[in-house]
Amino acid sequence: MMIHAFMLMVVIGTGPHRQVQPDPMYFRDINDCIYYARKIPQKFGNFQSPVDPKDRVVAYCKPVKIQDGVHIYDH
């Protein structure tokens, strides 16, 4: 059975350094997902600061359908 969830996508780097982190986190509630999506890039997400492009972080939530039984964070 498939269920709806929100997947936290974390992308590190820009341009040729861009890498999507391979181990996604799934949340039942979008507000929980958004909380982490905002917190994770606070230090390195500012593209105006002198952070090396390979170290910049972007995080966002993506609605997905996953197999029932996959670990879902549910607060």
C-alpha positions in Angstrom: 0.0 0.0 0.0 1.3 3.5 -0.9 0.9 6.4 1.5 1.5 10.2 1.2 4.4 11.8 3.0 6.8 14.8 2.7 10.4 14.0 1.8 13.1 16.4 3.1 15.4 17.1 0.2 18.9 18.4 1.1 21.1 19.6 -1.6 24.8 20.4 -0.9 26.8 22.5 -3.3 26.0 24.5 -6.4 26.8 24.0 -10.1 29.2 21.1 -10.7 29.4 20.6 -6.9 25.7 20.0 -6.5 24.8 16.7 -4.7 21.4 15.6 -3.4 21.8 13.8 -0.2 21.0 10.1 -0.8 19.3 9.2 2.5 16.0 11.1 2.6 13.9 11.7 5.7 10.1 11.3 5.4 7.6 13.2 7.5 3.8 12.7 7.9 3.2 16.4 8.6 4.5 19.1 6.2 5.0 21.5 9.1 7.6 19.1 10.7 9.3 18.8 7.3 9.4 22.6 6.8 10.9 23.1 10.3 13.9 21.0 9.4 14.1 22.4 5.9 14.5 25.9 7.4 16.9 24.8 10.2 19.4 22.8 8.1 20.6 25.5 5.7 20.7 28.4 8.3 24.5 28.3 8.6 25.4 27.6 5.0 22.4 28.5 2.9 23.1 32.2 2.6 24.3 32.7 -0.9 25.4 36.3 -0.1 28.0 35.1 2.4 31.5 34.0 1.6 30.7 30.3 1.9 32.4 28.1 -0.7 29.9 27.0 -3.4 30.6 23.3 -2.7 29.5 23.9 0.9 26.2 25.7 0.4 23.1 24.0 1.5 19.5 24.2 0.3 16.7 22.1 1.8 13.0 21.8 0.8 10.1 19.5 1.2 8.7 17.4 -1.6 5.3 15.6 -1.5 5.8 11.9 -2.3 4.0 8.6 -2.2 6.0 5.9 -0.4 5.5 2.3 0.5 3.8 1.7 3.8 6.4 0.5 6.3 9.1 3.1 5.4 10.2 5.0 8.5 8.2 8.3 8.7 8.9 10.9 11.4 5.6 11.7 13.1 5.7 14.1 16.0 
